[in-house]
Amino acid sequence: MQDYFFSGLKLILPDLNTIKVEHKSLEYKKTGILILIAIIYGATILKVGYFLTTSLFLFVSYYFLGERRWILMFLLSFPFVAAFMYLLHGILDIYLRDPFLQSIGVMG
């Protein structure tokens, strides 16, 4: 109960130690690119499917965030999404419509 009280006080009362932000050091271009990638991801997930769009979204996001090790980018996108899809479909029995996997015959 007292945790809620102190959390509420933290939200209501002003913080005495304000942080000065150097706007020149912020990377607005990378943020804008990530927002654009997320919009494209949201617009294509229903037509292309969860597996391919999520894997490509992660892969491209890693690239724009500065990662250049292609093998690591691949391993953290495609196999990770495949394992997560197996968890959703095989174990939790949650169905995600995936036209790409249906077209290549992986899903029914």
Backbone as CSV, one residue per row, in Angstrom:
resi,resn,N_x,N_y,N_z,CA_x,CA_y,CA_z,C_x,C_y,C_z
1,MET,0.822,-1.200,0.000,0.000,0.000,0.000,0.865,1.262,0.000
2,GLN,1.929,1.234,0.798,2.766,2.427,0.849,3.549,2.622,-0.441
3,ASP,3.773,1.531,-1.213,4.439,1.675,-2.505,3.609,2.534,-3.447
4,TYR,2.290,2.339,-3.437,1.407,3.145,-4.275,1.436,4.600,-3.839
5,PHE,1.500,4.821,-2.546,1.527,6.181,-2.013,2.775,6.917,-2.473
6,PHE,3.946,6.273,-2.310,5.194,6.920,-2.702,5.313,7.060,-4.221
7,SER,4.782,6.105,-4.961,4.784,6.222,-6.417,3.915,7.391,-6.852
8,GLY,2.770,7.562,-6.219,1.895,8.689,-6.522,2.557,10.014,-6.193
9,LEU,3.250,10.082,-5.045,3.962,11.310,-4.696,5.056,11.623,-5.711
10,LYS,5.736,10.600,-6.184,6.796,10.807,-7.179,6.222,11.386,-8.474
11,LEU,5.020,10.963,-8.842,4.378,11.501,-10.043,3.887,12.931,-9.859
12,ILE,3.406,13.243,-8.671,2.790,14.549,-8.420,3.816,15.629,-8.100
13,LEU,4.758,15.332,-7.226,5.726,16.334,-6.787,6.803,16.555,-7.846
14,PRO,7.270,17.788,-7.968,8.308,18.059,-8.973,9.652,17.469,-8.542
15,ASP,10.457,17.119,-9.532,11.788,16.590,-9.271,12.754,17.761,-9.146
16,LEU,13.529,17.786,-8.077,14.447,18.900,-7.842,15.689,18.823,-8.719
17,ASN,16.099,17.642,-9.100,17.291,17.468,-9.928,16.879,17.265,-11.383
18,THR,16.794,18.355,-12.119,16.425,18.237,-13.526,17.659,17.902,-14.350
19,ILE,17.453,17.166,-15.415,18.543,16.741,-16.277,18.598,17.659,-17.496
20,LYS,19.777,18.159,-17.780,19.969,18.993,-18.968,20.264,18.084,-20.160
21,VAL,19.497,18.253,-21.215,19.655,17.416,-22.400,20.328,18.226,-23.493
22,GLU,21.387,17.655,-24.062,22.060,18.274,-25.204,21.344,17.832,-26.475
23,HIS,20.566,18.698,-27.072,19.788,18.336,-28.256,20.669,18.060,-29.473
24,LYS,21.890,18.590,-29.460,22.793,18.319,-30.580,23.278,16.880,-30.575
25,SER,23.269,16.221,-29.415,23.770,14.851,-29.331,22.671,13.806,-29.568
26,LEU,21.427,14.233,-29.640,20.339,13.296,-29.892,20.301,12.922,-31.375
27,GLU,19.913,11.709,-31.655,19.916,11.218,-33.031,18.488,11.197,-33.581
28,TYR,18.036,12.336,-34.047,16.676,12.477,-34.559,16.482,11.710,-35.864
29,LYS,17.541,11.618,-36.669,17.427,10.925,-37.951,17.139,9.441,-37.728
30,LYS,17.871,8.808,-36.802,17.633,7.394,-36.517,16.231,7.177,-35.950
31,THR,15.786,8.087,-35.113,14.444,7.977,-34.559,13.391,8.071,-35.652
32,GLY,13.560,9.014,-36.561,12.625,9.157,-37.675,12.613,7.938,-38.572
33,ILE,13.794,7.372,-38.836,13.866,6.172,-39.667,13.169,5.007,-38.984
34,LEU,13.370,4.848,-37.682,12.704,3.762,-36.957,11.187,3.933,-36.945
35,ILE,10.722,5.157,-36.843,9.276,5.405,-36.904,8.747,5.054,-38.286
36,LEU,9.473,5.424,-39.328,9.070,5.084,-40.694,9.056,3.570,-40.906
37,ILE,10.060,2.868,-40.392,10.104,1.406,-40.500,8.921,0.782,-39.763
38,ALA,8.582,1.321,-38.598,7.453,0.791,-37.838,6.128,1.020,-38.563
39,ILE,5.990,2.152,-39.228,4.767,2.427,-39.993,4.656,1.461,-41.168
40,ILE,5.771,1.234,-41.865,5.764,0.276,-42.976,5.450,-1.126,-42.467
41,TYR,6.011,-1.487,-41.329,5.735,-2.790,-40.714,4.243,-2.949,-40.423
42,GLY,3.647,-1.942,-39.822,2.225,-1.998,-39.501,1.339,-2.061,-40.732
43,ALA,1.785,-1.420,-41.805,0.982,-1.414,-43.033,1.087,-2.718,-43.821
44,THR,2.159,-3.484,-43.619,2.360,-4.680,-44.427,2.149,-5.998,-43.686
45,ILE,1.988,-5.977,-42.387,1.934,-7.235,-41.636,0.730,-8.094,-42.014
46,LEU,-0.407,-7.493,-42.301,-1.581,-8.295,-42.649,-1.488,-8.884,-44.055
47,LYS,-0.882,-8.153,-44.972,-0.796,-8.640,-46.350,0.331,-9.645,-46.543
48,VAL,1.472,-9.419,-45.941,2.635,-10.281,-46.137,2.667,-11.405,-45.107
49,GLY,2.368,-11.085,-43.873,2.373,-12.091,-42.815,3.327,-11.739,-41.691
50,TYR,3.100,-12.374,-40.556,3.852,-12.077,-39.346,5.322,-12.440,-39.475
51,PHE,5.615,-13.636,-39.956,6.997,-14.119,-39.962,7.926,-13.234,-40.781
52,LEU,7.597,-13.008,-42.027,8.481,-12.250,-42.910,8.569,-10.783,-42.503
53,THR,7.436,-10.149,-42.209,7.477,-8.717,-41.879,8.195,-8.469,-40.553
54,THR,7.956,-9.309,-39.553,8.618,-9.101,-38.265,10.106,-9.368,-38.377
55,SER,10.486,-10.399,-39.117,11.906,-10.686,-39.306,12.607,-9.549,-40.038
56,LEU,12.004,-9.062,-41.103,12.601,-7.951,-41.857,12.616,-6.669,-41.035
57,PHE,11.562,-6.441,-40.247,11.520,-5.264,-39.370,12.688,-5.289,-38.389
58,LEU,12.916,-6.425,-37.746,14.033,-6.534,-36.805,15.369,-6.381,-37.515
59,PHE,15.529,-7.042,-38.660,16.775,-6.992,-39.411,17.124,-5.562,-39.823
60,VAL,16.162,-4.857,-40.400,16.398,-3.483,-40.861,16.604,-2.543,-39.670
61,SER,15.873,-2.772,-38.582,16.053,-1.940,-37.387,17.450,-2.096,-36.812
62,TYR,17.948,-3.323,-36.745,19.317,-3.540,-36.266,20.314,-2.785,-37.130
63,TYR,20.099,-2.826,-38.448,21.018,-2.152,-39.364,21.040,-0.641,-39.112
64,PHE,19.867,-0.021,-39.006,19.815,1.429,-38.818,20.242,1.860,-37.421
65,LEU,20.240,0.933,-36.478,20.749,1.263,-35.144,22.260,1.087,-35.044
66,GLY,22.887,0.632,-36.128,24.334,0.613,-36.170,24.982,-0.757,-36.176
67,GLU,24.208,-1.803,-36.094,24.788,-3.151,-36.117,25.184,-3.499,-37.548
68,ARG,26.398,-4.025,-37.735,26.862,-4.368,-39.072,27.282,-5.833,-39.186
69,ARG,27.139,-6.596,-38.126,27.464,-8.024,-38.196,26.251,-8.759,-38.741
70,TRP,26.320,-9.134,-40.029,25.181,-9.690,-40.744,24.702,-10.999,-40.134
71,ILE,25.613,-11.832,-39.695,25.222,-13.121,-39.118,24.450,-12.906,-37.830
72,LEU,24.928,-11.995,-36.984,24.224,-11.693,-35.736,22.849,-11.089,-36.010
73,MET,22.775,-10.195,-36.995,21.489,-9.589,-37.348,20.512,-10.654,-37.830
74,PHE,21.003,-11.600,-38.636,20.147,-12.675,-39.130,19.692,-13.577,-37.986
75,LEU,20.622,-13.966,-37.118,20.286,-14.882,-36.019,19.318,-14.263,-35.011
76,LEU,19.390,-12.951,-34.852,18.490,-12.291,-33.908,17.173,-11.857,-34.541
77,SER,16.987,-12.156,-35.817,15.708,-11.813,-36.436,14.971,-13.059,-36.910
78,PHE,15.436,-13.715,-37.939,14.679,-14.819,-38.537,14.497,-16.029,-37.604
79,PRO,15.560,-16.605,-37.029,15.342,-17.748,-36.124,14.576,-17.366,-34.860
80,PHE,14.800,-16.149,-34.355,14.083,-15.704,-33.162,12.585,-15.616,-33.430
81,VAL,12.204,-15.047,-34.568,10.791,-14.941,-34.920,10.209,-16.323,-35.182
82,ALA,10.982,-17.212,-35.800,10.507,-18.583,-36.037,10.255,-19.298,-34.711
83,ALA,11.155,-19.140,-33.748,10.955,-19.760,-32.434,9.747,-19.169,-31.724
84,PHE,9.557,-17.867,-31.854,8.400,-17.229,-31.226,7.101,-17.687,-31.883
85,MET,7.120,-17.851,-33.217,5.926,-18.353,-33.903,5.620,-19.783,-33.489
86,TYR,6.659,-20.609,-33.306,6.438,-21.968,-32.818,5.815,-21.935,-31.429
87,LEU,6.289,-21.038,-30.584,5.708,-20.892,-29.247,4.237,-20.512,-29.342
88,LEU,3.917,-19.561,-30.209,2.525,-19.122,-30.354,1.648,-20.220,-30.946
89,HIS,2.070,-20.820,-32.047,1.247,-21.805,-32.751,1.282,-23.175,-32.085
90,GLY,2.487,-23.656,-31.798,2.625,-25.023,-31.325,2.290,-25.228,-29.864
91,ILE,2.693,-24.306,-29.020,2.521,-24.502,-27.579,1.296,-23.764,-27.048
92,LEU,1.155,-22.501,-27.394,0.044,-21.706,-26.860,-1.225,-21.801,-27.697
93,ASP,-1.134,-22.386,-28.891,-2.273,-22.568,-29.790,-2.938,-21.237,-30.153
94,ILE,-2.101,-20.238,-30.429,-2.578,-18.931,-30.879,-2.300,-18.844,-32.374
95,TYR,-3.324,-18.605,-33.158,-3.177,-18.598,-34.608,-2.924,-17.181,-35.101
96,LEU,-1.854,-17.008,-35.861,-1.584,-15.763,-36.568,-1.670,-16.049,-38.058
97,ARG,-2.511,-15.326,-38.751,-2.645,-15.514,-40.193,-1.358,-15.077,-40.863
98,ASP,-0.807,-15.954,-41.679,0.457,-15.649,-42.329,0.410,-16.073,-43.799
99,PRO,0.051,-15.152,-44.696,-0.058,-15.491,-46.110,1.256,-15.978,-46.726
100,PHE,2.400,-15.454,-46.284,3.680,-15.882,-46.834,3.945,-17.353,-46.519
101,LEU,3.786,-17.751,-45.257,4.029,-19.140,-44.891,2.997,-20.077,-45.508
102,GLN,1.764,-19.596,-45.718,0.758,-20.402,-46.384,1.107,-20.597,-47.863
103,SER,1.660,-19.570,-48.480,1.975,-19.677,-49.908,3.147,-20.625,-50.180
104,ILE,4.061,-20.771,-49.235,5.171,-21.693,-49.441,4.886,-23.061,-48.828
105,GLY,3.705,-23.229,-48.229,3.269,-24.526,-47.749,3.702,-24.915,-46.353
106,VAL,4.192,-23.982,-45.576,4.625,-24.289,-44.213,3.439,-24.370,-43.269
107,MET,2.461,-23.477,-43.459,1.282,-23.446,-42.593,0.041,-23.776,-43.433
108,GLY,-0.934,-24.355,-42.767,-2.172,-24.687,-43.482,-3.241,-23.682,-43.335
